Amino acid sequence: MYVWNKPFVLGLVIVFGILEVVFWFTVSGGDGSQLQTRTIFWIVLNYFLLLIWVFVWMYDQARCRGKNIWIWLVPFFIAPVPTLVGFVLFLQRRIC
């Protein structure tokens, strides 16, 4: 099933980027962070665990389709969200 389309995925990446910029400006303010240290810890921990879960999902999807997952490993560690978008669009392209 082809539920992902390029405008939708690009919109999600743009929204993610905007939220990431807002987060970093909130954390690195001039007078001190407006976020508690424990809040930042939980955000980073959840992001890290989400990356592990997403990579396991990518591994499973690639294995089911007979594709090689290991070529996606280095780009995933450098930029996880754009790599995930590329991976999803790559696996869901029409083969016909």
C-alpha positions as CSV (number, residue, x, y, z in Angstrom):
1,M,0.0,0.0,0.0
2,Y,1.3,3.4,-0.9
3,V,0.2,5.7,1.8
4,W,3.3,8.0,1.8
5,N,3.5,10.6,-0.8
6,K,6.4,13.1,-1.3
7,P,4.5,16.4,-0.3
8,F,3.2,14.7,2.9
9,V,6.7,13.4,3.9
10,L,8.4,16.6,3.0
11,G,5.9,18.5,5.1
12,L,6.6,16.2,8.1
13,V,10.3,16.8,7.7
14,I,9.9,20.5,7.6
15,V,7.6,20.5,10.7
16,F,10.2,18.3,12.5
17,G,13.0,20.7,11.5
18,I,11.0,23.7,12.8
19,L,10.3,22.0,16.1
20,E,14.0,21.0,16.4
21,V,15.1,24.6,15.9
22,V,12.6,25.8,18.5
23,F,13.8,23.2,20.9
24,W,17.5,24.2,20.4
25,F,16.8,27.9,20.8
26,T,14.8,27.2,24.0
27,V,17.7,25.1,25.4
28,S,20.5,27.4,24.4
29,G,19.1,30.8,25.5
30,G,21.5,33.5,26.7
31,D,20.3,33.8,30.3
32,G,20.1,30.1,30.8
33,S,17.9,27.3,29.7
34,Q,14.1,27.6,30.1
35,L,14.0,23.8,30.3
36,Q,14.9,21.8,33.4
37,T,17.9,19.5,33.2
38,R,15.7,16.4,33.8
39,T,13.4,17.5,31.0
40,I,16.4,17.6,28.6
41,F,17.6,14.3,29.8
42,W,14.2,12.6,29.2
43,I,13.9,14.2,25.7
44,V,17.3,13.0,24.7
45,L,16.7,9.5,26.2
46,N,13.3,9.2,24.4
47,Y,14.9,10.3,21.1
48,F,17.7,7.8,21.4
49,L,15.3,4.9,22.2
50,L,13.1,6.0,19.3
51,L,16.1,5.8,17.0
52,I,16.7,2.3,18.1
53,W,13.1,1.3,17.6
54,V,13.1,3.0,14.1
55,F,16.3,1.2,13.1
56,V,14.8,-2.2,14.2
57,W,11.7,-1.4,12.1
58,M,13.9,-0.4,9.1
59,Y,15.8,-3.7,9.5
60,D,12.6,-5.7,9.6
61,Q,11.1,-3.9,6.5
62,A,14.3,-4.3,4.5
63,R,14.5,-8.0,5.5
64,C,10.9,-8.6,4.4
65,R,11.6,-7.0,1.0
66,G,14.9,-8.6,0.5
67,K,16.9,-5.4,0.5
68,N,20.2,-4.6,2.2
69,I,19.8,-2.5,5.4
70,W,23.5,-2.0,6.2
71,I,24.0,0.7,3.4
72,W,21.5,2.8,5.4
73,L,23.3,2.5,8.7
74,V,25.8,5.4,8.3
75,P,23.3,7.9,6.9
76,F,20.9,6.9,9.7
77,F,23.4,7.8,12.4
78,I,24.3,11.1,10.7
79,A,20.7,12.3,10.0
80,P,18.0,9.9,11.2
81,V,14.9,11.7,10.0
82,P,15.9,12.4,6.4
83,T,17.3,8.9,6.1
84,L,14.1,7.4,7.4
85,V,12.1,9.4,4.8
86,G,14.4,8.3,2.0
87,F,14.2,4.7,3.2
88,V,10.4,4.8,3.3
89,L,10.2,6.4,-0.2
90,F,12.8,4.0,-1.6
91,L,11.0,0.9,-0.3
92,Q,7.6,2.1,-1.4
93,R,8.4,3.0,-5.0
94,R,6.6,1.1,-7.7
95,I,8.6,-1.7,-9.2
96,C,6.3,-2.2,-12.3
